[in-house]
Amino acid sequence: MHEYSIVEALLENVQEHVDRARARSVRKLVVSVGERAGLDTVLFRRAFETFRERTPCEHAELDVIDVPVRWECARCGRGAAGPLAPCACGGRAKLVSGDDIVLERIEMEVG
C-alpha cells in the first residue's frame, strides 16, 4: 500500500511548512488527487487518520479533491477523448491533468 508512504511524505512536507511559519497546529489540508494517480482515496484517508497522531495535523481535516483525467491534442491543443482518439488535425493526444497528487493548501494556526 503506497498510500502510507504518500501520507508519510505529505506529513513531512507539512511539518516543514509548520516549522517555517512557526505554527501551532494545522486545521485543514487540501489535496487534489488525479483520477489516474494510482491512489485509493479511501486508503489514503485511512492512512492519514493513522499517521497524523502526534503531529501538527493531529486534529486537521483532510479535504480530497478528485481531479478528472483531461487529454488534449499535442499539436493543436484541442480537447481529446483519450490517448487513442485521433484529433481532426492528425495530432496525438497527451495527458494534461488527472495524474498528479498535489498539496493544494494548508490552513494553520499561527502564534
TAGICOR-V892269 format. One line per field, one symbol per residue. ss: DSSP state (2 for helix, 1 for strand, 0 for the rest). A space follows every 10 residues. Layout:
ss->???
//
This chain:
ss->0222222222 2222222222 2011111111 1111000000 2222222222 2000000000 1111111001 1110000011 0000000000 0011111000 1111111111 0
//
